[in-house]
Amino acid sequence: MAKSTSKRSSGKTESPLKTIIPDQTISIPRKILKVKAFTPICKPLNGSLPSSKISHLLKLWTFEYQYKNGKETKTSTATAYMIKGLRGALRHQVMTHCKERGLEVCHTSDKETDQKGNSLLPEGFHLLGSCTDSDECIVHAVFGSKGNSSKIRVSAKPIANISHKTFQAPVSIQNVQIATEKRVALTFEGKAIQDFGERYLAGEFEFEIDITKCTPEEMGMIIEATMYMHKLGGGYNAGYAELQIKGLDLVKSTTNRQPKITDQNSFTIEEEIDEEKLPEEFTNALTAWKKHLREYKEVK
């Protein structure tokens, strides 16, 4: 009878998962247009809660943060919010900018008139998505429509109102001023029976436009239009919604993710993000956009 033998290795036993999950880095490259902006007062178009007159930023979560108080480290809490409406503001700006540059592009409406017969389509635009059967316009190629996916993604890190300058949060947060204005519209016997409030934000913040899937002329269109963004949210004619673009950077952002197995046989991901500025590609994109404008006007 054959004898079976087994060897014992000294030290730690190697995890069986390591034979399934190799040590390798997965890299995901993207092209990102990073936008630095400032608003003295902004009222995002985020709608209202049901049965409420209060216009809200989208509340995300409440978190703890630490801050220095002399030699002491103290803990406090803050609420994180999401700035909504960025993609819509960009879409409107690009659409308007293209018209000013002499292009006929998709409007945001896919109907010519409302139920009362009032026109919904301003001069110089065509109906949303009506160009897909013939010569697709550059705005539709980038932003898409119902049934046609968008090439870009617009995002911003959460914002919060933190008064301590030395704060350290567990996640990446943009610190801005957030305030709620409460107003009473109707009272009865000294009590408010109809009131409403609106939440505003002010300060510097950043947002990102993922333009990885865009062609050079589409990148140039987005870059140039973003330079002239001046509105975000509602109440512009009343002095709100002012947006000032302070700077733009086109970067190659590479996310490096590596699977790791711990000594407890847990599966974890280590992530690093490397960024490289692309000034030459930035310039080339604007040149390609200008060429697109010339060719469009020659054809028309």
C-alpha positions as CSV (number, residue, x, y, z in Angstrom):
1,M,0.0,0.0,0.0
2,A,1.3,3.4,-1.0
3,K,1.9,5.8,1.8
4,S,0.7,9.3,1.6
5,T,2.8,12.0,3.0
6,S,2.1,15.7,3.8
7,K,4.5,18.5,4.5
8,R,3.8,21.3,6.9
9,S,5.1,24.7,6.1
10,S,6.5,26.9,8.7
11,G,4.9,30.3,9.4
12,K,1.5,31.5,8.1
13,T,-0.7,29.3,5.9
14,E,-1.2,30.8,2.5
15,S,-4.8,31.7,1.7
16,P,-6.5,29.5,-0.9
17,L,-8.0,32.6,-2.4
18,K,-4.6,33.8,-3.6
19,T,-4.6,31.0,-6.2
20,I,-7.9,32.4,-7.6
21,I,-7.3,36.2,-7.2
22,P,-3.9,37.1,-8.5
23,D,-1.9,40.1,-7.4
24,Q,-2.6,42.5,-10.3
25,T,-3.4,46.2,-10.7
26,I,-6.5,47.1,-12.8
27,S,-6.1,50.6,-14.3
28,I,-9.1,52.7,-15.5
29,P,-8.1,55.8,-17.4
30,R,-10.5,58.7,-18.0
31,K,-10.4,62.2,-19.4
32,I,-11.8,64.7,-17.0
33,L,-12.5,68.4,-17.3
34,K,-12.1,69.8,-13.8
35,V,-14.0,73.1,-13.3
36,K,-13.4,75.6,-10.5
37,A,-16.4,77.8,-9.8
38,F,-17.7,80.4,-7.4
39,T,-21.2,81.5,-6.5
40,P,-22.1,84.5,-4.3
41,I,-25.6,83.1,-3.9
42,C,-27.2,80.1,-5.6
43,K,-30.6,78.4,-5.3
44,P,-30.3,75.0,-7.0
45,L,-33.3,73.8,-9.0
46,N,-34.0,70.7,-6.9
47,G,-37.8,70.9,-6.6
48,S,-39.7,70.7,-3.3
49,L,-40.6,68.0,-0.8
50,P,-44.1,66.6,-1.0
51,S,-46.6,68.8,0.9
52,S,-43.9,71.4,1.5
53,K,-43.0,74.8,0.3
54,I,-39.3,74.4,1.1
55,S,-36.8,74.0,-1.7
56,H,-34.0,71.7,-0.6
57,L,-30.6,70.7,-1.7
58,L,-30.5,66.9,-1.8
59,K,-29.6,65.8,1.8
60,L,-27.2,62.9,1.8
61,W,-26.1,62.0,5.3
62,T,-24.8,63.5,8.7
63,F,-21.2,62.7,9.5
64,E,-18.7,63.3,12.3
65,Y,-15.6,65.3,11.8
66,Q,-12.7,66.3,14.0
67,Y,-11.1,69.8,14.4
68,K,-8.4,71.4,16.5
69,N,-9.3,73.6,19.4
70,G,-5.9,74.7,20.7
71,K,-4.0,71.6,21.6
72,E,-7.2,69.6,21.9
73,T,-8.9,67.5,19.1
74,K,-12.7,67.8,19.3
75,T,-15.5,66.1,17.4
76,S,-18.6,67.7,15.9
77,T,-21.2,66.8,13.2
78,A,-22.2,68.2,9.8
79,T,-24.7,67.4,7.1
80,A,-23.6,66.6,3.6
81,Y,-25.6,67.8,0.6
82,M,-25.5,67.1,-3.2
83,I,-25.5,70.0,-5.7
84,K,-28.1,69.0,-8.3
85,G,-28.7,70.7,-11.6
86,L,-25.1,70.9,-12.8
87,R,-25.7,68.7,-15.8
88,G,-28.8,70.6,-16.8
89,A,-27.1,73.9,-16.4
90,L,-24.2,72.7,-18.6
91,R,-26.7,71.3,-21.2
92,H,-28.5,74.6,-21.4
93,Q,-25.3,76.6,-21.6
94,V,-23.9,74.4,-24.4
95,M,-27.2,74.6,-26.3
96,T,-27.3,78.4,-26.1
97,H,-23.6,78.8,-26.8
98,C,-23.9,76.7,-30.0
99,K,-26.7,78.9,-31.2
100,E,-24.6,82.0,-30.6
101,R,-21.9,80.4,-32.6
102,G,-24.2,79.9,-35.6
103,L,-25.2,76.2,-35.2
104,E,-28.7,74.8,-35.2
105,V,-28.8,72.2,-32.5
106,C,-31.3,70.3,-30.4
107,H,-33.5,72.2,-28.0
108,T,-34.5,70.6,-24.7
109,S,-38.1,70.2,-25.8
110,D,-39.3,67.4,-28.1
111,K,-42.6,69.1,-28.7
112,E,-43.3,72.2,-30.9
113,T,-46.3,73.5,-28.9
114,D,-48.0,73.0,-25.6
115,Q,-51.6,72.0,-25.1
116,K,-52.7,75.6,-25.6
117,G,-50.8,75.9,-28.9
118,N,-48.0,78.1,-27.5
119,S,-44.7,77.5,-29.2
120,L,-42.1,75.6,-27.2
121,L,-39.4,75.7,-29.8
122,P,-37.3,79.0,-30.0
123,E,-36.0,80.1,-33.4
124,G,-32.6,78.6,-34.3
125,F,-33.2,75.1,-32.7
126,H,-34.8,71.9,-33.8
127,L,-36.8,69.4,-31.7
128,L,-34.9,67.2,-29.3
129,G,-33.8,64.0,-31.0
130,S,-35.2,65.0,-34.4
131,C,-31.7,65.0,-36.0
132,T,-30.9,61.4,-35.3
133,D,-32.5,60.1,-38.5
134,S,-30.4,62.5,-40.7
135,D,-27.4,64.6,-39.7
136,E,-27.0,64.3,-35.9
137,C,-26.2,67.6,-34.3
138,I,-23.1,67.9,-32.0
139,V,-25.2,68.6,-28.9
140,H,-27.3,65.5,-29.4
141,A,-24.2,63.5,-30.0
142,V,-22.9,64.5,-26.6
143,F,-26.0,64.8,-24.4
144,G,-28.3,62.3,-26.1
145,S,-32.0,62.1,-25.5
146,K,-34.6,59.5,-24.5
147,G,-33.4,56.2,-25.9
148,N,-30.0,57.7,-26.8
149,S,-27.3,57.6,-24.1
150,S,-25.1,60.6,-23.2
151,K,-21.4,60.5,-23.7
152,I,-20.6,62.6,-20.6
153,R,-21.1,62.5,-16.8
154,V,-21.2,65.5,-14.6
155,S,-20.5,65.2,-10.9
156,A,-19.4,67.1,-7.8
157,K,-18.1,66.0,-4.4
158,P,-20.7,66.5,-1.6
159,I,-20.9,69.9,0.1
160,A,-21.3,70.8,3.7
161,N,-21.3,73.9,6.0
162,I,-18.4,73.5,8.5
163,S,-17.3,76.5,10.5
164,H,-14.1,75.0,11.8
165,K,-11.2,75.7,9.4
166,T,-9.1,72.9,10.7
167,F,-11.7,70.2,10.1
168,Q,-10.8,66.6,9.1
169,A,-13.7,64.7,7.6
170,P,-13.8,60.9,6.9
171,V,-14.7,61.6,3.3
172,S,-13.9,64.2,0.7
173,I,-16.1,67.3,1.4
174,Q,-16.4,70.7,-0.2
175,N,-16.9,73.3,2.5
176,V,-19.3,76.1,1.5
177,Q,-21.8,78.4,3.1
178,I,-25.4,76.9,3.3
179,A,-28.3,78.9,4.6
180,T,-32.1,78.6,4.7
181,E,-34.3,81.7,4.3
182,K,-37.7,81.3,5.9
183,R,-40.6,83.5,5.0
184,V,-44.2,83.7,6.2
185,A,-46.7,84.3,3.5
186,L,-50.0,84.1,5.5
187,T,-50.9,84.3,9.2
188,F,-54.0,83.8,11.2
189,E,-54.4,85.0,14.8
190,G,-50.6,85.5,15.0
191,K,-49.7,82.1,13.8
192,A,-48.2,81.2,10.5
193,I,-50.5,79.1,8.4
194,Q,-48.6,79.4,5.2
195,D,-44.8,79.7,5.2
196,F,-41.9,78.6,3.1
197,G,-38.2,78.6,3.0
198,E,-35.5,78.2,0.4
199,R,-32.0,76.8,0.9
200,Y,-29.0,78.6,-0.7
201,L,-25.3,77.9,-1.1
202,A,-22.4,80.3,-1.5
203,G,-18.7,79.9,-1.9
204,E,-16.1,78.1,-4.0
205,F,-16.7,74.6,-5.3
206,E,-15.5,72.2,-8.0
207,F,-17.3,69.9,-10.4
208,E,-16.0,67.4,-13.0
209,I,-17.1,66.6,-16.5
210,D,-16.1,63.1,-17.7
211,I,-15.4,63.6,-21.4
212,T,-13.6,60.3,-22.1
213,K,-16.0,59.2,-24.8
214,C,-16.0,62.6,-26.6
215,T,-14.3,63.4,-29.9
216,P,-11.8,66.4,-30.0
217,E,-14.4,68.8,-31.4
218,E,-17.0,67.7,-28.8
219,M,-14.4,68.3,-26.1
220,G,-13.7,71.7,-27.5
221,M,-17.4,72.6,-27.6
222,I,-17.8,71.6,-23.9
223,I,-14.6,73.5,-22.9
224,E,-15.5,76.7,-24.6
225,A,-19.2,76.7,-23.5
226,T,-18.1,75.9,-19.9
227,M,-15.9,79.0,-19.9
228,Y,-19.0,81.1,-20.3
229,M,-21.3,79.4,-17.8
230,H,-22.9,82.0,-15.6
231,K,-26.1,80.5,-14.2
232,L,-26.9,77.6,-11.8
233,G,-30.4,77.1,-10.4
234,G,-33.4,79.4,-10.3
235,G,-34.0,83.1,-9.5
236,Y,-31.4,84.5,-11.9
237,N,-33.5,87.6,-12.8
238,A,-34.0,88.2,-9.0
239,G,-30.2,88.2,-8.4
240,Y,-29.7,84.6,-7.6
241,A,-28.1,81.7,-9.5
242,E,-24.9,83.6,-10.4
243,L,-22.0,81.4,-11.3
244,Q,-18.4,82.5,-12.0
245,I,-16.0,80.0,-13.6
246,K,-12.6,80.5,-12.1
247,G,-10.5,77.9,-13.9
248,L,-10.5,74.8,-16.1
249,D,-8.1,71.8,-16.2
250,L,-8.2,68.9,-18.6
251,V,-6.6,65.9,-17.0
252,K,-6.0,62.2,-17.6
253,S,-7.2,60.6,-14.4
254,T,-6.2,57.0,-13.9
255,T,-7.8,54.9,-11.2
256,N,-5.5,52.0,-10.1
257,R,-7.3,49.3,-8.2
258,Q,-5.5,46.2,-6.8
259,P,-7.3,43.2,-5.1
260,K,-5.7,42.2,-1.8
261,I,-6.3,39.2,0.5
262,T,-5.8,39.9,4.2
263,D,-4.6,37.4,6.7
264,Q,-8.2,36.9,7.7
265,N,-9.0,35.8,4.2
266,S,-11.0,39.1,3.6
267,F,-11.2,40.6,0.1
268,T,-10.2,44.2,0.0
269,I,-9.5,46.8,-2.8
270,E,-6.6,49.2,-2.6
271,E,-7.1,52.3,-4.8
272,E,-4.9,55.1,-6.0
273,I,-5.7,57.9,-8.4
274,D,-3.0,59.4,-10.6
275,E,-3.7,62.6,-12.5
276,E,-1.8,64.2,-15.4
277,K,-2.6,67.6,-16.9
278,L,-3.2,67.7,-20.7
279,P,-2.6,71.3,-21.8
280,E,-1.8,70.3,-25.4
281,E,-4.9,68.2,-25.7
282,F,-6.9,71.1,-24.2
283,T,-5.6,73.4,-27.0
284,N,-6.1,70.8,-29.7
285,A,-9.7,70.3,-28.7
286,L,-10.5,74.0,-29.0
287,T,-8.8,74.0,-32.5
288,A,-10.9,71.0,-33.5
289,W,-14.1,72.8,-32.3
290,K,-13.2,75.9,-34.4
291,K,-12.6,73.7,-37.4
292,H,-16.0,72.1,-36.9
293,L,-17.7,75.6,-36.8
294,R,-16.0,76.6,-40.1
295,E,-17.0,73.4,-41.9
296,Y,-20.6,73.7,-40.6
297,K,-20.8,77.3,-42.0
298,E,-19.3,76.2,-45.3
299,V,-21.9,73.5,-45.8
300,K,-24.8,75.7,-44.8
